[in-house]
Amino acid sequence: MTKIMIVDDDKNITDVLKYNLVKENYSVATAEDGVEALELARKEKPSLILLDIMLPKLDGFEVCRILRKEMSVPILMLTAKTEEVDKVIGLELGADDYITKPFSVRELLARIRATLRRSQRIEPQTPAPEKAVATVLKAGSIEVDVTGHRVLRNGVMLKLSPKEFDLLVFLMRNRGQVFNREHLVEKVWGYDYAGTARTVDVHIRSLRQKIEDAPRCPEHLITIHGFGYKFEG
């Protein structure tokens, strides 16, 4: 049975979510603060985490940051904040999606199903036949071990979120080709992704900070103004 972990200090919200998730045949675990959330995630190994931002002891951003270093579980952030910066921070830390309170249970369930489908999908892109056998991709000082899910820069291991890794692999396997944001969302996040194309910009910016020598003047992740992005090298 698919296990969903709810992390929220509002008991009313937790009870409502748990009731509806159980009705949908999900197994549910709950935590009320950030510290408990980390301990429970390590113990229960959930299939997806619903993570509130405003939490006691450790906030949702910090919980997300720590979990991303330890596991690739999909994280859907719940936030009462409407400022774009909070959503951007969550995505940069590795959250897969976010939903702003108040939200309908129907919408949340749809987001959960879509996120779970994406997480179970193997390589979203279909590379050209001559590239299909390539399990190691190289560009300058960047080396990507696709099967080992590792990225090295100058021989040093980089820490990428799951979607940063998928985006980098897709662009490297299709280097020289320009893709607009909508195309990248479809290929990397999936056609049923409920978020916005803004997610692509956030992940590109984060990737540049990790793989480029000069992020403001990127050598590999190139912006084609008015069109989208491409990988060179």
N, CA, C and O of each residue as an XYZ file, in Angstrom:
932
protein
N       0.836     -1.193      0.000
C       0.000      0.000      0.000
C       0.876      1.250      0.000
O       1.850      1.327      0.748
N       0.532      2.225     -0.834
C       1.286      3.465     -0.927
C       1.137      4.263      0.367
O       0.025      4.497      0.842
N       2.272      4.674      0.927
C       2.248      5.395      2.208
C       2.498      6.879      1.998
O       3.489      7.270      1.381
N       1.591      7.704      2.518
C       1.722      9.152      2.471
C       2.023      9.648      3.880
O       1.365      9.244      4.839
N       3.014     10.518      4.006
C       3.337     11.104      5.297
C       2.874     12.562      5.319
O       3.225     13.345      4.436
N       2.086     12.916      6.332
C       1.590     14.282      6.493
C       2.395     14.955      7.595
O       2.501     14.428      8.702
N       2.960     16.118      7.295
C       3.703     16.874      8.302
C       3.043     18.239      8.450
O       3.221     19.122      7.611
N       2.284     18.401      9.520
C       1.554     19.650      9.766
C       1.230     19.731     11.244
O       0.834     18.734     11.848
N       1.393     20.919     11.841
C       1.103     21.063     13.267
C      -0.340     21.458     13.540
O      -0.729     21.643     14.693
N      -1.142     21.589     12.475
C      -2.575     21.885     12.632
C      -3.328     20.560     12.621
O      -3.463     19.928     11.573
N      -3.817     20.140     13.783
C      -4.464     18.826     13.909
C      -5.710     18.721     13.039
O      -6.002     17.656     12.494
N      -6.447     19.825     12.907
C      -7.655     19.787     12.083
C      -7.325     19.464     10.634
O      -8.000     18.656      9.996
N      -6.270     20.112     10.117
C      -5.866     19.846      8.737
C      -5.372     18.407      8.599
O      -5.723     17.712      7.646
N      -4.556     17.966      9.558
C      -4.033     16.602      9.517
C      -5.156     15.577      9.525
O      -5.125     14.614      8.759
N      -6.144     15.778     10.383
C      -7.265     14.831     10.484
C      -8.052     14.769      9.181
O      -8.430     13.686      8.734
N      -8.303     15.929      8.569
C      -9.059     15.964      7.314
C      -8.284     15.268      6.203
O      -8.841     14.471      5.447
N      -6.998     15.574      6.113
C      -6.172     14.956      5.082
C      -6.078     13.440      5.282
O      -6.196     12.668      4.330
N      -5.868     13.037      6.511
C      -5.747     11.602      6.802
C      -7.029     10.872      6.446
O      -6.986      9.804      5.836
N      -8.151     11.429      6.815
C      -9.457     10.807      6.524
C      -9.620     10.595      5.017
O     -10.005      9.512      4.576
N      -9.328     11.629      4.234
C      -9.529     11.538      2.785
C      -8.497     10.639      2.107
O      -8.809      9.967      1.124
N      -7.281     10.626      2.623
C      -6.254      9.752      2.048
C      -6.551      8.284      2.322
O      -6.366      7.435      1.450
N      -7.008      7.991      3.526
C      -7.380      6.616      3.875
C      -8.536      6.149      2.994
O      -8.577      4.992      2.576
N      -9.483      7.063      2.711
C     -10.597      6.731      1.818
C     -10.099      6.348      0.420
O     -10.719      5.547     -0.279
N      -8.965      6.939      0.034
C      -8.397      6.645     -1.282
C      -7.437      5.448     -1.235
O      -6.709      5.183     -2.191
N      -7.453      4.731     -0.102
C      -6.648      3.521      0.081
C      -5.150      3.782      0.205
O      -4.330      2.939     -0.159
N      -4.802      4.968      0.728
C      -3.415      5.233      1.057
C      -3.177      4.900      2.523
O      -4.068      5.066      3.355
N      -1.978      4.431      2.836
C      -1.561      4.300      4.225
C      -1.021      5.664      4.645
O      -0.381      6.347      3.845
N      -1.273      6.071      5.897
C      -0.924      7.427      6.322
C      -0.100      7.412      7.608
O      -0.420      6.694      8.555
N       0.960      8.214      7.627
C       1.738      8.468      8.838
C       1.739      9.978      9.048
O       1.704     10.733      8.076
N       1.779     10.430     10.298
C       1.705     11.862     10.562
C       2.806     12.321     11.514
O       3.273     11.564     12.365
N       3.206     13.577     11.347
C       4.184     14.205     12.241
C       3.748     15.645     12.465
O       3.148     16.264     11.586
N       4.058     16.187     13.670
C       3.590     17.518     14.027
C       4.682     18.578     14.024
O       4.377     19.769     14.095
N       5.936     18.180     13.945
C       7.019     19.164     13.899
C       8.145     18.644     13.015
O       8.140     17.486     12.598
N       9.108     19.515     12.735
C      10.170     19.169     11.814
C      11.075     18.044     12.280
O      11.477     17.195     11.484
N      11.393     18.034     13.545
C      12.268     16.987     14.080
C      11.588     15.626     13.989
O      12.198     14.648     13.557
N      10.330     15.570     14.395
C       9.571     14.324     14.308
C       9.445     13.874     12.852
O       9.482     12.678     12.562
N       9.295     14.834     11.940
C       9.153     14.513     10.517
C      10.392     13.792      9.989
O      10.276     12.810      9.256
N      11.567     14.276     10.357
C      12.804     13.638      9.904
C      12.920     12.218     10.435
O      13.268     11.298      9.694
N      12.629     12.040     11.712
C      12.720     10.716     12.322
C      11.727      9.750     11.677
O      12.060      8.598     11.399
N      10.497     10.236     11.442
C       9.460      9.378     10.878
C       9.762      9.016      9.426
O       9.541      7.879      9.010
N      10.268      9.983      8.651
C      10.589      9.717      7.246
C      11.677      8.648      7.133
O      11.607      7.765      6.279
N      12.676      8.740      8.002
C      13.762      7.752      7.981
C      13.264      6.368      8.370
O      13.755      5.357      7.868
N      12.299      6.333      9.257
C      11.779      5.052      9.743
C      10.762      4.450      8.776
O      10.831      3.260      8.466
N       9.823      5.257      8.299
C       8.685      4.745      7.524
C       8.957      4.631      6.028
O       8.284      3.862      5.341
N       9.939      5.389      5.505
C      10.236      5.394      4.070
C       8.954      5.600      3.241
O       8.580      4.726      2.459
N       8.286      6.743      3.409
C       7.018      6.977      2.711
C       7.191      7.116      1.203
O       8.291      7.372      0.712
N       6.092      6.945      0.480
C       6.115      7.101     -0.975
C       6.024      8.562     -1.374
O       6.451      8.937     -2.466
N       5.464      9.398     -0.488
C       5.320     10.831     -0.750
C       5.134     11.537      0.581
O       4.550     10.980      1.511
N       5.635     12.781      0.672
C       5.501     13.566      1.894
C       4.754     14.858      1.599
O       5.125     15.606      0.694
N       3.689     15.119      2.377
C       2.995     16.412      2.360
C       3.614     17.227      3.475
O       3.446     16.901      4.651
N       4.328     18.282      3.122
C       5.165     18.993      4.083
C       4.749     20.453      4.222
O       4.874     21.234      3.279
N       4.254     20.816      5.405
C       3.910     22.208      5.677
C       5.189     23.014      5.874
O       6.190     22.478      6.350
N       5.167     24.288      5.516
C       6.355     25.135      5.692
C       6.491     25.603      7.128
O       7.574     25.523      7.708
N       5.400     26.095      7.710
C       5.451     26.663      9.059
C       5.299     25.554     10.095
O       4.187     25.129     10.409
N       6.429     25.094     10.618
C       6.440     23.987     11.579
C       7.249     24.371     12.816
O       8.164     25.190     12.732
N       6.912     23.776     13.971
C       7.740     23.973     15.170
C       9.070     23.236     15.030
O       9.191     22.279     14.266
N      10.069     23.705     15.787
C      11.396     23.073     15.912
C      12.241     23.216     14.643
O      13.309     23.827     14.683
N      11.779     22.664     13.525
C      12.436     22.857     12.230
C      11.362     23.194     11.209
O      10.349     22.500     11.129
N      11.569     24.259     10.419
C      10.543     24.592      9.431
C      10.628     23.657      8.231
O      11.580     22.891      8.080
N       9.608     23.741      7.383
C       9.521     22.840      6.243
C      10.675     22.973      5.266
O      11.090     21.986      4.659
N      11.203     24.194      5.107
C      12.345     24.386      4.214
C      13.544     23.563      4.682
O      14.198     22.890      3.885
N      13.824     23.626      5.991
C      14.977     22.907      6.537
C      14.756     21.399      6.460
O      15.682     20.646      6.157
N      13.529     20.961      6.734
C      13.209     19.534      6.635
C      13.424     19.054      5.200
O      14.018     17.999      4.977
N      12.943     19.826      4.236
C      13.100     19.481      2.825
C      14.576     19.397      2.454
O      14.998     18.460      1.776
N      15.360     20.378      2.900
C      16.789     20.413      2.581
C      17.500     19.163      3.110
O      18.313     18.561      2.408
N      17.189     18.780      4.347
C      17.837     17.620      4.960
C      17.407     16.319      4.277
O      18.236     15.455      3.993
N      16.108     16.193      4.020
C      15.600     14.971      3.388
C      16.183     14.784      1.993
O      16.468     13.660      1.581
N      16.359     15.880      1.268
C      16.896     15.783     -0.090
C      18.319     15.230     -0.112
O      18.746     14.648     -1.109
N      19.045     15.409      0.978
C      20.397     14.862      1.061
C      20.372     13.357      1.336
O      21.345     12.651      1.070
N      19.237     12.874      1.878
C      19.180     11.491      2.343
C      18.330     10.570      1.484
O      18.572      9.364      1.449
N      17.332     11.122      0.784
C      16.415     10.270      0.028
C      15.773     11.047     -1.112
O      15.806     12.278     -1.130
N      15.194     10.330     -2.056
C      14.584     10.961     -3.230
C      13.062     10.919     -3.173
O      12.408     11.021     -4.211
N      12.483     10.772     -1.979
C      11.032     10.728     -1.832
C      10.407     12.008     -2.380
O      10.913     13.097     -2.107
N       9.320     11.904     -3.146
C       8.626     13.101     -3.632
C       8.108     13.938     -2.465
O       7.564     13.395     -1.503
N       8.276     15.256     -2.547
C       7.827     16.168     -1.498
C       6.892     17.199     -2.107
O       7.253     17.903     -3.050
N       5.689     17.281     -1.558
C       4.699     18.261     -1.970
C       4.526     19.220     -0.800
O       4.036     18.828      0.260
N       4.927     20.476     -0.987
C       4.913     21.430      0.117
C       3.549     22.100      0.254
O       2.941     22.520     -0.730
N       3.087     22.188      1.501
C       1.842     22.872      1.821
C       2.204     24.216      2.444
O       2.961     24.266      3.413
N       1.679     25.289      1.903
C       2.038     26.592      2.431
C       0.856     27.542      2.479
O       0.050     27.594      1.550
N       0.757     28.294      3.566
C      -0.273     29.324      3.693
C       0.225     30.629      3.094
O      -0.538     31.584      2.948
N       1.518     30.668      2.746
C       2.094     31.875      2.180
C       1.842     31.927      0.673
O       1.867     30.904     -0.011
N       1.600     33.135      0.176
C       1.330     33.289     -1.252
C       2.484     33.959     -1.982
O       2.461     34.057     -3.209
N       3.506     34.429     -1.238
C       4.627     35.081     -1.884
C       5.375     34.095     -2.773
O       5.652     32.963     -2.377
N       5.700     34.554     -3.996
C       6.378     33.681     -4.953
C       7.722     33.206     -4.423
O       8.151     32.091     -4.718
N       8.392     34.059     -3.635
C       9.724     33.706     -3.153
C       9.694     32.427     -2.324
O      10.637     31.638     -2.384
N       8.631     32.205     -1.551
C       8.538     31.002     -0.736
C       8.412     29.753     -1.604
O       8.987     28.709     -1.296
N       7.656     29.873     -2.689
C       7.507     28.747     -3.600
C       8.835     28.452     -4.303
O       9.214     27.295     -4.486
N       9.528     29.518     -4.690
C      10.819     29.358     -5.358
C      11.830     28.682     -4.438
O      12.562     27.786     -4.859
N      11.866     29.120     -3.172
C      12.790     28.513     -2.201
C      12.510     27.019     -2.063
O      13.433     26.204     -2.067
N      11.233     26.665     -1.941
C      10.865     25.253     -1.811
C      11.316     24.433     -3.004
O      11.830     23.326     -2.840
N      11.127     24.966     -4.208
C      11.542     24.250     -5.413
C      13.055     24.143     -5.497
O      13.589     23.110     -5.901
N      13.747     25.212     -5.114
C      15.208     25.184     -5.159
C      15.782     24.168     -4.172
O      16.847     23.597     -4.406
N      15.073     23.950     -3.078
C      15.536     22.986     -2.079
C      15.227     21.544     -2.477
O      15.694     20.604     -1.835
N      14.435     21.376     -3.541
C      14.184     20.031     -4.035
C      12.752     19.544     -3.932
O      12.474     18.382     -4.229
N      11.821     20.427     -3.508
C      10.414     20.020     -3.469
C       9.935     19.732     -4.892
O      10.350     20.401     -5.839
N       9.069     18.741     -5.039
C       8.571     18.377     -6.360
C       7.404     19.239     -6.803
O       7.188     19.426     -8.000
N       6.652     19.765     -5.851
C       5.487     20.581     -6.168
C       5.080     21.322     -4.904
O       5.607     21.052     -3.825
N       4.151     22.249     -5.034
C       3.636     22.959     -3.873
C       2.159     23.260     -4.100
O       1.694     23.319     -5.238
N       1.439     23.446     -3.019
C       0.041     23.833     -3.110
C      -0.237     24.821     -1.978
O       0.184     24.604     -0.841
N      -0.944     25.902     -2.292
C      -1.163     26.980     -1.338
C      -2.493     26.808     -0.612
O      -3.533     26.576     -1.227
N      -2.432     26.929      0.710
C      -3.654     26.888      1.509
C      -4.419     28.202      1.331
O      -3.796     29.251      1.164
N      -5.760     28.167      1.364
C      -6.593     26.956      1.446
C      -6.675     26.263      0.083
O      -6.634     26.913     -0.961
N      -6.791     24.945      0.115
C      -6.894     24.171     -1.114
C      -8.029     23.178     -0.969
O      -8.432     22.832      0.141
N      -8.539     22.725     -2.099
C      -9.588     21.714     -2.062
C      -8.953     20.339     -1.937
O      -7.869     20.100     -2.469
N      -9.620     19.441     -1.238
C      -9.109     18.082     -1.091
C      -9.004     17.412     -2.457
O      -8.079     16.639     -2.705
N      -9.947     17.709     -3.335
C      -9.919     17.110     -4.675
C      -8.663     17.527     -5.432
O      -8.020     16.705     -6.086
N      -8.316     18.816     -5.338
C      -7.107     19.288     -6.016
C      -5.860     18.637     -5.417
O      -4.956     18.227     -6.144
N      -5.820     18.546     -4.084
C      -4.659     17.942     -3.438
C      -4.496     16.491     -3.848
O      -3.384     16.046     -4.134
N      -5.595     15.748     -3.880
C      -5.521     14.340     -4.282
C      -5.020     14.208     -5.722
O      -4.260     13.294     -6.041
N      -5.455     15.132     -6.589
C      -4.997     15.108     -7.978
C      -3.499     15.380     -8.049
O      -2.791     14.746     -8.831
N      -3.015     16.315     -7.243
C      -1.587     16.628     -7.219
C      -0.785     15.425     -6.707
O       0.287     15.112     -7.226
N      -1.323     14.762     -5.686
C      -0.645     13.589     -5.130
C      -0.525     12.489     -6.181
O       0.542     11.903     -6.362
N      -1.640     12.213     -6.875
C      -1.614     11.167     -7.905
C      -0.635     11.517     -9.016
O       0.114     10.656     -9.479
N      -0.635     12.784     -9.449
C       0.269     13.205    -10.522
C       1.726     13.098    -10.082
O       2.575     12.647    -10.850
N       2.018     13.510     -8.849
C       3.389     13.454     -8.347
C       3.869     12.016     -8.218
O       5.016     11.712     -8.544
N       3.002     11.134     -7.747
C       3.368      9.728     -7.628
C       3.610      9.095     -8.994
O       4.524      8.286     -9.154
N       2.792      9.462     -9.976
C       2.997      8.928    -11.328
C       4.346      9.372    -11.880
O       5.069      8.581    -12.487
N       4.678     10.638    -11.666
C       5.952     11.144    -12.172
C       7.134     10.449    -11.494
O       8.136     10.142    -12.139
N       7.006     10.207    -10.192
C       8.113      9.593     -9.454
C       8.333      8.139     -9.856
O       9.428      7.605     -9.683
N       7.299      7.501    -10.389
C       7.411      6.101    -10.780
C       7.823      5.939    -12.236
O       8.080      4.829    -12.700
N       7.882      7.058    -12.949
C       8.236      7.037    -14.356
C       9.727      6.886    -14.538
O      10.497      7.567    -13.860
N      10.164      6.008    -15.440
C      11.583      5.872    -15.764
C      11.900      6.929    -16.809
O      10.990      7.426    -17.472
N      13.152      7.278    -16.969
C      13.620      8.337    -17.851
C      12.504      8.918    -18.704
O      12.000      8.224    -19.586
N      12.100     10.155    -18.481
C      10.994     10.742    -19.200
C      11.278     10.973    -20.675
O      10.336     10.996    -21.467
N      12.515     11.142    -21.078
C      12.822     11.419    -22.465
C      13.110     10.146    -23.234
O      13.415      9.103    -22.657
N      13.004     10.257    -24.563
C      13.369      9.146    -25.431
C      14.551      9.592    -26.264
O      14.361     10.248    -27.289
N      15.762      9.257    -25.859
C      16.943      9.707    -26.588
C      17.053      9.038    -27.952
O      16.446      7.997    -28.203
N      17.829      9.652    -28.813
C      18.055      9.083    -30.135
C      18.741      7.730    -29.988
O      19.486      7.514    -29.032
N      18.496      6.813    -30.931
C      19.050      5.463    -30.816
C      20.551      5.442    -30.569
O      21.038      4.623    -29.790
N      21.306      6.352    -31.238
C      22.749      6.291    -31.062
C      23.180      6.748    -29.680
O      24.307      6.477    -29.263
N      22.291      7.443    -28.956
C      22.637      7.902    -27.621
C      22.042      7.019    -26.527
O      22.339      7.195    -25.346
N      21.205      6.075    -26.930
C      20.474      5.274    -25.950
C      21.399      4.458    -25.060
O      21.081      4.183    -23.903
N      22.554      4.071    -25.612
C      23.454      3.227    -24.840
C      24.392      4.045    -23.946
O      25.111      3.485    -23.119
N      24.382      5.362    -24.115
C      25.297      6.205    -23.341
C      24.838      6.283    -21.896
O      23.760      6.796    -21.596
N      25.673      5.764    -21.009
C      25.341      5.837    -19.588
C      26.216      6.852    -18.867
O      25.978      7.170    -17.701
N      27.230      7.360    -19.563
C      28.070      8.420    -19.013
C      28.091      9.575    -20.009
O      28.476      9.405    -21.165
N      27.677     10.745    -19.549
C      27.626     11.938    -20.390
C      28.692     12.914    -19.914
O      28.844     13.135    -18.713
N      29.439     13.504    -20.866
C      30.517     14.408    -20.487
C      30.425     15.712    -21.253
O      30.023     15.745    -22.416
N      30.806     16.789    -20.573
C      30.881     18.113    -21.194
C      31.855     18.947    -20.376
O      31.532     19.393    -19.275
N      33.048     19.155    -20.920
C      34.050     19.907    -20.176
C      34.394     19.215    -18.870
O      34.788     18.049    -18.859
N      34.242     19.941    -17.767
C      34.558     19.381    -16.451
C      33.391     18.610    -15.846
O      33.502     18.083    -14.739
N      32.256     18.540    -16.575
C      31.050     17.891    -16.067
C      30.975     16.453    -16.559
O      31.140     16.187    -17.749
N      30.728     15.532    -15.646
C      30.543     14.123    -15.990
C      29.312     13.594    -15.272
O      29.202     13.704    -14.051
N      28.387     13.019    -16.030
C      27.143     12.490    -15.473
C      27.086     10.983    -15.674
O      27.094     10.500    -16.806
N      27.028     10.250    -14.581
C      26.851      8.801    -14.606
C      25.354      8.545    -14.470
O      24.805      8.604    -13.370
N      24.699      8.262    -15.595
C      23.236      8.156    -15.603
C      22.753      6.983    -14.761
O      21.854      7.139    -13.935
N      23.339      5.818    -14.964
C      22.876      4.638    -14.228
C      23.229      4.735    -12.741
O      22.477      4.266    -11.887
N      24.365      5.339    -12.445
C      24.767      5.490    -11.039
C      24.152      6.697    -10.378
O      24.316      6.909     -9.176
N      23.426      7.507    -11.180
C      22.763      8.715    -10.682
C      23.755      9.618     -9.945
O      23.501     10.063     -8.826
N      24.923      9.885    -10.621
C      25.958     10.717    -10.014
C      26.363     11.807    -10.994
O      26.419     11.581    -12.203
N      26.643     12.984    -10.466
C      27.158     14.089    -11.278
C      28.444     14.591    -10.635
O      28.478     14.893     -9.442
N      29.508     14.676    -11.443
C      30.787     15.161    -10.944
C      31.222     16.403    -11.724
O      31.002     16.508    -12.931
N      31.832     17.319    -11.022
C      32.433     18.490    -11.651
C      33.881     18.556    -11.184
O      34.153     18.668     -9.989
N      34.800     18.486    -12.127
C      36.223     18.414    -11.793
C      36.517     17.287    -10.808
O      37.383     17.410     -9.942
N      35.770     16.170    -10.961
C      35.980     15.003    -10.121
C      35.315     15.057     -8.766
O      35.418     14.110     -7.987
N      34.627     16.165     -8.470
C      33.967     16.318     -7.170
C      32.469     16.053     -7.323
O      31.822     16.605     -8.214
N      31.923     15.206     -6.449
C      30.513     14.859     -6.505
C      29.635     16.069     -6.190
O      29.877     16.790     -5.221
N      28.613     16.281     -7.018
C      27.657     17.357     -6.795
C      26.364     16.799     -6.218
O      25.989     15.660     -6.497
N      25.689     17.609     -5.415
C      24.398     17.209     -4.843
C      23.287     17.872     -5.642
O      23.065     19.079     -5.544
N      22.593     17.059     -6.434
C      21.484     17.540     -7.245
C      20.183     16.933     -6.748
O      20.155     15.796     -6.277
N      19.109     17.698     -6.858
C      17.790     17.147     -6.550
C      17.401     16.203     -7.690
O      17.989     16.277     -8.769
N      16.425     15.318     -7.475
C      16.022     14.383     -8.534
C      15.638     15.078     -9.845
O      16.009     14.621    -10.926
N      14.896     16.182     -9.743
C      14.468     16.858    -10.962
C      15.613     17.643    -11.603
O      15.645     17.782    -12.826
N      16.544     18.156    -10.814
C      17.727     18.786    -11.389
C      18.509     17.760    -12.198
O      18.982     18.055    -13.295
N      18.640     16.560    -11.656
C      19.355     15.490    -12.355
C      18.638     15.134    -13.660
O      19.271     15.046    -14.713
N      17.325     14.929    -13.592
C      16.558     14.573    -14.795
C      16.665     15.658    -15.861
O      16.814     15.357    -17.045
N      16.588     16.924    -15.441
C      16.661     18.040    -16.390
C      18.034     18.098    -17.049
O      18.137     18.302    -18.258
N      19.079     17.922    -16.262
C      20.436     17.955    -16.796
C      20.665     16.824    -17.790
O      21.232     17.044    -18.861
N      20.233     15.624    -17.446
C      20.402     14.472    -18.335
C      19.654     14.692    -19.650
O      20.182     14.415    -20.727
N      18.424     15.191    -19.553
C      17.629     15.423    -20.768
C      18.324     16.420    -21.692
O      18.448     16.183    -22.894
N      18.778     17.542    -21.118
C      19.416     18.570    -21.939
C      20.756     18.088    -22.506
O      21.089     18.403    -23.649
N      21.526     17.328    -21.719
C      22.805     16.826    -22.212
C      22.611     15.795    -23.315
O      23.399     15.740    -24.260
N      21.579     14.989    -23.204
C      21.322     13.993    -24.239
C      20.780     14.624    -25.515
O      20.773     14.003    -26.578
N      20.333     15.850    -25.392
C      19.794     16.561    -26.556
C      20.542     17.873    -26.750
O      19.953     18.890    -27.115
N      21.855     17.835    -26.499
C      22.660     19.071    -26.530
C      22.584     19.750    -27.890
O      22.548     19.108    -28.940
N      22.562     21.076    -27.825
C      22.463     21.878    -29.044
C      21.043     22.201    -29.447
O      20.820     23.125    -30.228
N      20.066     21.453    -28.926
C      18.667     21.693    -29.256
C      18.051     22.671    -28.257
O      18.325     22.594    -27.060
N      17.235     23.574    -28.742
C      16.573     24.561    -27.888
C      15.187     24.048    -27.518
O      14.411     23.638    -28.382
N      14.887     24.078    -26.218
C      13.577     23.643    -25.725
C      12.933     24.790    -24.954
O      13.577     25.433    -24.124
N      11.652     25.040    -25.236
C      10.968     26.053    -24.441
C      10.545     25.459    -23.103
O      10.640     24.249    -22.900
N      10.083     26.303    -22.197
C       9.758     25.859    -20.842
C       8.669     24.795    -20.846
O       8.760     23.805    -20.120
N       7.642     25.000    -21.663
C       6.519     24.053    -21.696
C       6.981     22.675    -22.146
O       6.528     21.660    -21.616
N       7.884     22.638    -23.126
C       8.407     21.357    -23.611
C       9.218     20.665    -22.516
O       9.108     19.454    -22.328
N      10.027     21.433    -21.801
C      10.832     20.849    -20.730
C       9.953     20.335    -19.592
O      10.223     19.275    -19.027
N       8.908     21.080    -19.256
C       7.973     20.620    -18.223
C       7.369     19.280    -18.636
O       7.282     18.354    -17.829
N       6.954     19.184    -19.900
C       6.329     17.947    -20.380
C       7.301     16.775    -20.362
O       6.933     15.669    -19.968
N       8.547     17.011    -20.787
C       9.509     15.925    -20.900
C      10.107     15.505    -19.562
O      10.382     14.324    -19.351
N      10.312     16.463    -18.656
C      10.987     16.160    -17.401
C      10.009     15.957    -16.250
O      10.161     15.032    -15.452
N       9.001     16.828    -16.168
C       8.046     16.714    -15.060
C       6.824     15.869    -15.439
O       6.171     15.302    -14.563
N       6.516     15.783    -16.722
C       5.376     14.992    -17.168
C       4.222     15.878    -17.594
O       4.046     16.973    -17.059
N       3.436     15.412    -18.551
C       2.349     16.215    -19.105
C       1.290     16.563    -18.065
O       0.552     17.534    -18.231
N       1.214     15.765    -16.981
C       0.179     15.992    -15.973
C       0.677     16.860    -14.821
O       0.007     16.967    -13.794
N       1.858     17.486    -14.985
C       2.386     18.346    -13.923
C       1.448     19.513    -13.680
O       1.040     20.196    -14.619
N       1.100     19.745    -12.402
C       0.104     20.760    -12.069
C       0.720     22.124    -11.757
O      -0.009     23.094    -11.551
N       2.048     22.210    -11.719
C       2.704     23.471    -11.417
C       2.833     24.354    -12.650
O       2.130     24.144    -13.639
N       3.731     25.348    -12.601
C       3.907     26.282    -13.698
C       5.284     26.118    -14.336
O       6.171     25.460    -13.792
N       5.436     26.745    -15.523
C       6.708     26.694    -16.234
C       7.803     27.430    -15.471
O       8.984     27.259    -15.774
N       7.434     28.242    -14.492
C       8.400     28.943    -13.653
C       9.354     27.947    -12.985
O      10.504     28.276    -12.692
N       8.871     26.751    -12.753
C       9.689     25.698    -12.151
C      10.971     25.461    -12.951
O      12.032     25.227    -12.372
N      10.871     25.523    -14.274
C      12.046     25.302    -15.123
C      13.108     26.353    -14.843
O      14.285     26.024    -14.697
N      12.698     27.623    -14.767
C      13.654     28.705    -14.509
C      14.385     28.486    -13.185
O      15.596     28.689    -13.093
N      13.639     28.073    -12.168
C      14.222     27.842    -10.844
C      15.273     26.744    -10.915
O      16.362     26.885    -10.358
N      14.953     25.657    -11.593
C      15.883     24.531    -11.662
C      17.106     24.852    -12.537
O      18.217     24.420    -12.231
N      16.903     25.598    -13.606
C      18.030     26.011    -14.438
C      18.977     26.889    -13.632
O      20.193     26.703    -13.680
N      18.424     27.844    -12.895
C      19.251     28.734    -12.085
C      20.037     27.956    -11.032
O      21.213     28.231    -10.797
N      19.383     26.990    -10.405
C      20.045     26.182     -9.394
C      21.147     25.323    -10.017
O      22.232     25.202     -9.448
N      20.878     24.728    -11.176
C      21.871     23.913    -11.862
C      23.094     24.747    -12.247
O      24.228     24.287    -12.119
N      22.860     25.967    -12.715
C      23.987     26.828    -13.084
C      24.903     27.088    -11.896
O      26.125     27.117    -12.038
N      24.308     27.274    -10.733
C      25.120     27.513     -9.538
C      26.007     26.319     -9.211
O      27.058     26.469     -8.589
N      25.576     25.132     -9.635
C      26.288     23.907     -9.281
C      27.282     23.445    -10.344
O      28.325     22.879    -10.013
N      26.964     23.683    -11.630
C      27.819     23.100    -12.669
C      28.643     24.121    -13.445
O      29.607     23.755    -14.118
N      28.273     25.396    -13.359
C      28.976     26.412    -14.148
C      30.107     27.058    -13.347
O      29.978     27.275    -12.143
N      31.215     27.363    -14.024
C      32.299     28.108    -13.386
C      31.875     29.547    -13.117
O      32.240     30.136    -12.099
N      31.094     30.108    -14.052
C      30.579     31.475    -13.901
C      29.086     31.456    -14.194
O      28.678     31.651    -15.339
N      28.264     31.222    -13.170
C      26.817     31.082    -13.367
C      26.162     32.242    -14.116
O      25.183     32.039    -14.833
N      26.698     33.461    -13.956
C      26.116     34.619    -14.647
C      26.479     34.644    -16.135
O      25.824     35.311    -16.936
N      27.520     33.915    -16.482
C      27.936     33.801    -17.889
C      28.101     32.317    -18.211
O      29.219     31.849    -18.427
N      26.999     31.581    -18.245
C      27.079     30.116    -18.360
C      27.710     29.642    -19.662
O      27.504     30.215    -20.732
N      28.477     28.585    -19.528
C      29.123     27.959    -20.679
C      28.271     26.827    -21.240
O      28.313     26.547    -22.438
N      27.496     26.176    -20.370
C      26.735     24.991    -20.774
C      25.225     25.237    -20.852
O      24.613     24.972    -21.887
N      24.626     25.730    -19.789
C      23.177     25.944    -19.767
C      22.873     27.335    -20.307
O      22.937     28.328    -19.582
N      22.543     27.387    -21.583
C      22.411     28.646    -22.302
C      20.941     29.055    -22.432
O      20.087     28.235    -22.770
N      20.661     30.324    -22.162
C      19.329     30.886    -22.374
C      19.235     31.448    -23.784
O      20.073     32.252    -24.191
N      18.235     31.035    -24.518
C      17.945     31.609    -25.834
C      16.715     32.488    -25.640
O      15.587     31.996    -25.617
N      16.939     33.776    -25.502
C      15.869     34.699    -25.135
C      14.708     34.641    -26.131
O      14.885     34.705    -27.347
N      13.528     34.518    -25.558
C      12.323     34.430    -26.378
C      11.992     33.020    -26.815
O      10.931     32.782    -27.392
N      12.910     32.058    -26.540
C      12.666     30.680    -26.968
C      12.746     29.697    -25.794
O      11.788     28.970    -25.532
N      13.876     29.671    -25.089
C      13.998     28.707    -23.997
C      15.433     28.454    -23.621
O      16.211     29.395    -23.464
N      15.801     27.174    -23.471
C      17.136     26.811    -22.997
C      17.732     25.703    -23.876
O      17.017     24.938    -24.522
N      19.079     25.651    -23.872
C      19.763     24.538    -24.525
C      21.047     24.248    -23.769
O      21.528     25.083    -23.003
N      21.600     23.063    -23.987
C      22.884     22.673    -23.380
C      23.943     22.663    -24.470
O      23.746     22.082    -25.537
N      25.073     23.314    -24.189
C      26.202     23.334    -25.107
C      27.420     22.719    -24.418
O      27.553     22.773    -23.195
N      28.293     22.141    -25.217
C      29.523     21.599    -24.662
C      29.739     20.151    -25.028
O      30.740     19.557    -24.629
